[in-house]
């Protein structure tokens, strides 16, 4: 396979790039954190000197970045991807919302670069286990050109049509449900502990019944049950992701009271501090409410 560029090889981007390397795709990587970039090189990537270096050396460039402001700067700012001499297809795996990805696609197209809107669903664990969902929309010819690289890390690859923004819509649909699940599971397990159940039993009961979900079946057993509260991403990312859902609903003229409630609880937990803590520390908020000692 041809070499592809990858910008942003932190938690999620690093998992994707690692999967690509394991499946035979040469990766030229860049991250503004030198330690993060070195870890990626230790897994087989080649280090690029800059964003522009990648865009000058690869026709297909991936990005996995934390927010819309950084995505725009990387794509179109000074030294950004759009000014590269070789790049032809830019694959944005970040979650930035439909309106922003459409603006990015239009602005990139004016500079001769085709953007594929390709957010992912399933998280780091799903990627490592080959179960990651990849939701791609954009021009079909660009999709077919990039398909081997996309398939190298996708457990299931969805092509959602030729317009940027549809991939983002699919992603926020998943995210709203996911964050409802993590909040509800955390609250229910805390109540179970308060009532005298063990965490193992509370989770087993949920998973035996109709409440079973991704967090109760996979994430809680692999993290909180083992006293691990890192590795699932910062709480701030979840707040941003559900806000993208609310923005999409506003664009469509649709009221979404459940998502509004989820986002309100997320903000309350975020404001309790400290910043940049892992999503699974949401559980601490509910054990605090229950008057229980914190796990981990």
C-alpha positions as CSV (number, residue, x, y, z in Angstrom):
1,X,0.0,0.0,0.0
2,X,1.0,3.6,-0.6
3,X,2.2,5.7,2.3
4,X,-0.5,7.9,3.9
5,X,-0.1,10.9,6.2
6,X,-1.6,11.1,9.6
7,X,-1.9,14.3,11.7
8,X,-2.9,14.0,15.3
9,X,-1.7,10.6,16.8
10,X,-3.0,11.0,20.3
11,X,-5.3,8.6,22.0
12,X,-7.8,8.0,19.1
13,X,-5.6,9.0,16.2
14,X,-2.8,6.9,17.5
15,X,-5.1,3.8,17.8
16,X,-6.2,4.3,14.2
17,X,-2.6,4.9,12.9
18,X,-1.4,1.8,14.8
19,X,-4.1,-0.3,13.2
20,X,-3.2,0.9,9.8
21,X,0.5,0.0,10.3
22,X,-0.5,-3.4,11.6
23,X,-2.4,-4.0,8.4
24,X,0.4,-3.0,6.1
25,X,-0.2,0.8,5.5
26,X,3.0,2.9,5.8
27,X,2.2,5.9,7.9
28,X,4.0,9.3,7.9
29,X,2.9,10.9,11.2
30,X,2.9,14.3,12.8
31,X,1.8,15.5,16.2
32,X,2.6,18.7,17.9
33,X,3.5,16.7,21.1
34,X,7.0,15.3,20.5
35,X,6.5,12.5,23.0
36,X,3.2,11.4,21.4
37,X,4.9,11.4,18.0
38,X,7.8,9.3,19.3
39,X,5.4,6.7,20.7
40,X,3.8,6.5,17.2
41,X,7.3,6.1,15.6
42,X,8.0,3.3,18.1
43,X,5.0,1.5,16.6
44,X,6.4,1.8,13.1
45,X,5.4,5.2,11.8
46,X,7.8,7.6,10.1
47,X,8.0,11.1,11.7
48,X,7.2,14.1,9.6
49,X,8.7,17.5,10.3
50,X,5.4,19.4,10.1
51,X,1.8,19.4,8.8
52,X,3.1,20.8,5.5
53,X,5.8,18.2,5.3
54,X,3.0,15.5,5.3
55,X,1.0,17.4,2.7
56,X,4.0,17.7,0.5
57,X,4.8,14.0,0.6
58,X,1.4,12.2,0.7
59,X,-1.6,12.2,-1.6
60,X,-3.9,10.9,1.1
61,X,-3.8,12.6,4.5
62,X,-5.8,11.7,7.6
63,X,-6.4,14.0,10.6
64,X,-7.8,13.2,14.1
65,X,-8.0,16.4,16.1
66,X,-9.8,17.6,19.2
67,X,-12.0,20.5,18.0
68,X,-13.2,22.5,15.1
69,X,-10.8,25.4,15.7
70,X,-7.7,23.2,15.5
71,X,-9.1,21.3,12.5
72,X,-9.5,24.5,10.6
73,X,-6.0,25.7,11.5
74,X,-4.4,22.4,10.5
75,X,-6.4,22.2,7.2
76,X,-6.3,25.8,6.1
77,X,-4.0,27.9,8.3
78,X,-0.4,29.0,7.6
79,X,1.6,25.8,6.9
80,X,-1.6,23.9,6.6
81,X,-2.6,20.9,4.6
82,X,-4.3,22.8,1.8
83,X,-1.1,24.4,0.7
84,X,0.8,21.1,0.3
85,X,2.3,20.1,-3.0
86,X,1.1,16.5,-3.2
87,X,-2.0,16.1,-1.1
88,X,-5.2,15.3,-3.0
89,X,-7.5,13.7,-0.5
90,X,-7.9,15.0,3.1
91,X,-9.7,12.5,5.4
92,X,-11.1,14.2,8.5
93,X,-11.9,11.7,11.3
94,X,-12.5,14.4,13.9
95,X,-16.0,15.2,15.3
96,X,-16.6,18.9,14.4
97,X,-20.3,19.0,13.4
98,X,-22.0,19.1,10.1
99,X,-21.9,22.9,9.4
100,X,-18.1,23.1,10.1
101,X,-17.2,20.1,8.0
102,X,-19.2,21.5,5.1
103,X,-17.3,24.8,5.4
104,X,-14.0,22.9,5.5
105,X,-14.9,20.8,2.5
106,X,-15.8,23.8,0.4
107,X,-12.7,25.8,1.4
108,X,-10.4,22.8,0.8
109,X,-12.0,22.2,-2.6
110,X,-11.2,25.8,-3.6
111,X,-7.6,24.9,-3.1
112,X,-7.8,21.6,-5.1
113,X,-8.1,19.2,-2.2
114,X,-11.0,16.8,-1.7
115,X,-12.3,16.3,1.8
116,X,-13.8,13.1,3.0
117,X,-16.0,13.5,6.2
118,X,-15.0,10.3,8.1
119,X,-15.7,10.3,11.8
120,X,-15.4,7.1,13.7
121,X,-17.6,5.3,16.3
122,X,-16.6,2.8,18.9
123,X,-13.6,4.3,20.6
124,X,-10.0,3.2,21.2
125,X,-10.9,-0.2,22.4
126,X,-13.1,-1.0,19.4
127,X,-10.3,0.2,17.1
128,X,-7.7,-2.0,18.9
129,X,-10.1,-5.0,18.6
130,X,-10.9,-4.4,14.9
131,X,-14.5,-3.3,15.6
132,X,-14.3,0.4,14.8
133,X,-17.1,1.9,12.7
134,X,-16.0,4.5,10.1
135,X,-18.7,6.8,8.7
136,X,-17.6,8.3,5.4
137,X,-19.3,10.8,3.2
138,X,-17.9,12.8,0.3
139,X,-17.2,12.4,-3.5
140,X,-17.5,8.7,-4.5
141,X,-14.3,8.8,-6.6
142,X,-12.2,10.0,-3.6
143,X,-13.8,7.4,-1.4
144,X,-12.9,4.6,-3.8
145,X,-9.3,6.0,-4.0
146,X,-9.0,6.1,-0.2
147,X,-11.0,2.9,0.5
148,X,-8.0,0.5,1.0
149,X,-6.6,2.9,3.7
150,X,-10.0,3.3,5.3
151,X,-10.6,-0.5,5.3
152,X,-7.2,-1.1,7.0
153,X,-8.6,0.2,10.3
154,X,-12.4,-0.1,9.9
155,X,-14.3,-3.0,11.5
156,X,-17.2,-1.7,9.4
157,X,-17.0,1.0,6.8
158,X,-20.2,3.0,6.0
159,X,-20.4,5.1,2.8
160,X,-23.1,7.6,3.5
161,X,-23.3,9.5,0.2
162,X,-21.4,12.2,-1.7
163,X,-22.0,15.2,0.6
164,X,-19.8,16.2,3.5
165,X,-21.7,16.5,6.7
166,X,-23.7,13.3,6.6
167,X,-20.8,11.5,8.3
168,X,-20.9,14.0,11.1
169,X,-24.6,13.6,11.4
170,X,-24.2,9.8,11.8
171,X,-21.4,10.4,14.4
172,X,-23.5,12.7,16.6
173,X,-26.5,10.3,16.5
174,X,-24.2,7.7,18.0
175,X,-22.6,10.1,20.5
176,X,-25.9,11.3,22.0
177,X,-26.9,7.8,22.8
178,X,-23.4,6.9,24.1
179,X,-23.3,9.7,26.6
180,X,-26.8,9.0,27.7
181,X,-25.6,5.4,28.4
182,X,-22.5,6.4,30.3
183,X,-24.5,8.8,32.6
184,X,-27.3,6.3,33.2
185,X,-25.0,3.4,33.8
186,X,-22.9,5.4,36.2
187,X,-25.9,6.6,38.2
188,X,-27.5,3.1,38.3
189,X,-24.3,1.4,39.5
190,X,-23.8,4.0,42.2
191,X,-27.4,3.4,43.4
192,X,-26.7,-0.4,43.4
193,X,-23.6,0.1,45.5
194,X,-25.6,2.4,47.9
195,X,-28.2,-0.4,48.2
196,X,-25.6,-3.0,49.1
197,X,-24.9,-4.7,45.7
198,X,-21.3,-5.2,44.6
199,X,-20.3,-3.5,41.4
200,X,-19.9,-6.9,39.7
201,X,-23.4,-7.8,40.6
202,X,-24.9,-4.5,39.6
203,X,-23.3,-4.7,36.2
204,X,-24.3,-8.4,35.8
205,X,-27.9,-7.5,36.5
206,X,-27.9,-4.6,33.9
207,X,-26.2,-6.8,31.3
208,X,-28.7,-9.7,31.9
209,X,-31.6,-7.3,31.3
210,X,-32.8,-4.7,28.8
211,X,-30.4,-2.1,30.2
212,X,-27.3,-3.7,28.7
213,X,-25.2,-1.3,26.8
214,X,-21.6,-0.7,25.5
215,X,-20.5,0.9,28.8
216,X,-22.0,-1.7,31.1
217,X,-20.8,-4.7,28.9
218,X,-17.4,-3.4,27.9
219,X,-16.1,-0.2,29.3
220,X,-17.0,-0.5,33.0
221,X,-15.6,-4.1,33.3
222,X,-12.4,-2.9,31.5
223,X,-11.9,0.3,33.5
224,X,-13.9,1.2,36.6
225,X,-14.2,-2.4,37.8
226,X,-10.4,-2.6,37.7
227,X,-9.9,0.8,39.3
228,X,-8.8,2.4,36.0
229,X,-9.9,5.9,35.3
230,X,-7.9,6.8,32.2
231,X,-7.8,5.9,28.6
232,X,-11.3,6.7,27.4
233,X,-10.8,10.4,26.6
234,X,-11.3,13.7,28.4
235,X,-14.8,14.8,29.6
236,X,-14.4,18.0,27.6
237,X,-14.6,15.9,24.4
238,X,-17.9,14.4,25.4
239,X,-19.3,17.8,26.1
240,X,-18.2,19.0,22.7
241,X,-19.6,15.9,21.0
242,X,-23.1,16.3,22.5
243,X,-23.0,20.0,21.7
244,X,-22.5,19.0,18.0
245,X,-25.6,16.9,18.3
246,X,-27.5,19.9,19.6
247,X,-26.2,22.1,16.8
248,X,-27.3,19.6,14.2
249,X,-30.7,19.5,15.8
250,X,-31.0,23.3,15.7
251,X,-29.9,23.2,12.0
252,X,-32.7,20.7,11.3
253,X,-35.3,22.7,13.3
254,X,-35.8,19.8,15.8
255,X,-36.1,20.0,19.6
256,X,-34.1,17.4,21.5
257,X,-34.9,17.5,25.2
258,X,-33.0,14.3,26.1
259,X,-29.7,15.6,24.5
260,X,-30.2,19.0,26.2
261,X,-30.5,17.2,29.6
262,X,-27.4,15.1,28.9
263,X,-25.4,18.2,27.9
264,X,-26.6,20.0,31.1
265,X,-25.4,17.1,33.3
266,X,-22.1,16.9,31.4
267,X,-21.5,20.6,32.0
268,X,-22.3,20.3,35.7
269,X,-19.8,17.4,36.0
270,X,-17.2,19.3,34.0
271,X,-17.5,22.4,36.1
272,X,-16.9,20.4,39.3
273,X,-13.3,20.0,38.0
274,X,-10.5,19.4,37.7
275,X,-10.1,19.9,33.9
276,X,-9.0,17.3,31.4
277,X,-9.9,14.3,33.5
278,X,-11.0,11.1,31.9
279,X,-14.6,10.4,30.9
280,X,-14.9,7.5,33.3
281,X,-14.4,9.9,36.3
282,X,-18.0,10.7,35.6
283,X,-18.6,7.8,37.9
284,X,-17.1,9.8,40.8
285,X,-19.8,12.4,40.4
286,X,-22.5,9.9,41.1
287,X,-20.7,8.1,43.9
288,X,-20.3,11.6,45.5
289,X,-24.0,12.2,45.2
290,X,-24.6,8.8,46.9
291,X,-22.2,9.6,49.7
292,X,-20.0,6.7,48.8
293,X,-16.2,6.5,48.8
294,X,-14.7,7.1,45.4
295,X,-13.4,4.1,43.4
296,X,-9.9,4.0,42.2
